[in-house]
Amino acid sequence: MDDYAKAATSRTHVVTEGEFKGWRIYNDDGFETNSGPFWYRQEPGGTMRCAFRVEKKHVRDTGVVHGGCLMTFADYCLAVIAKPAMQDGSFGVTVNMTCEFIDAAREGDLIVGTGEVTRAGGSIIFVRGQLTTAERTLFTFSGTIKRVKPKAASKPSA
């Protein structure tokens, strides 16, 4: 296993207690952790499921979840849903994402992101999905992920 693959594997850990026991979260204090935190797990059939619990920091003064928060979570979901198509040690970057706002969520809601890879080529992965809460569809999205293979470590010259 190369250094990138080791780093990618060690970037997450399985939660051992609380509401998201058994789910994965990123270890760092990166964007997803600070804007979420966002959680994910792989379901028995292989599909990916993402989730977060809406906190006060996610809502506007009107009491509904900010659209930018939903877009951020959808982008996170886009990458997580594409993960099974990137088992070769590569990682992905979002090239394009489109979305539709359908309904509102409020503080305390559990928002769940699910979807599917519609096609995985050599360098581009196409994904579509939806965000729901309590069986209500809040948001739909689709996008493309560019697969990026880690650069080989340079060897010292003799």
Order of alpha helices (4+ residues) and beta strands (2+ residues): alpha-beta-beta-alpha-beta-beta-alpha-beta-beta-beta-beta
